């Protein structure tokens, strides 16, 4: 099912929509926590602090948007309040794991160097996905005349992508070769996530 069609069907069902929106909030929060976990305790940069803060803010913003569907709906990130919970829970974890494995084997990285490289490549892949997903979601919301909006997130995610590209160019002249591998891994995980959501709305 095309992404636009899937999101339109999700939006047309308040329960599915609330769980989807809550899942986006969960993923933004999980991303922020992973960024914070990868920080060096002494040499953390302003960019990384800014990025973690913005991801946390996105998680909060999306949570508040839930009130535009039904006040008080999906107050937590428990499984029954997420859509496709298993795939959603492990999406970033698997991407992080597979990325670390690839970078360790290919570039022989370890320790803080591995953590930082994984942060760069995982974030790049996720920002590419956000650059696709959020505009499609916003368009579906607009077509449905829905009060929920993610316009502000779209603008910030585009800025994050530019920052990641700049950092990756500094990291390695061959960054695009490695990034392509990570993006392929993310794409497989995304397809599984979409497939799981499709099963939920068709059940």
Buried (B, 14 or more C-beta within 10 A) or exposed (E): EEBEEBBBBBBEEEEBBBBBBBBBBBBBBBBBBBBBEBBEEEEBEEEBEEBBEBBBBBBBBBBEBBEBBEEEBBEEBEEEBBBBBEBBBBBBEBBBBBBBEBBBEEBEBEEEEBBBBBBBBBBBBBBBBBBEBBBBBBEBBEEBEBEBBBEEBBEBBBEBBEBBBEBBEEBBEEBEEBBEBBBEBBEEBBEBBBEBBBEBBEE
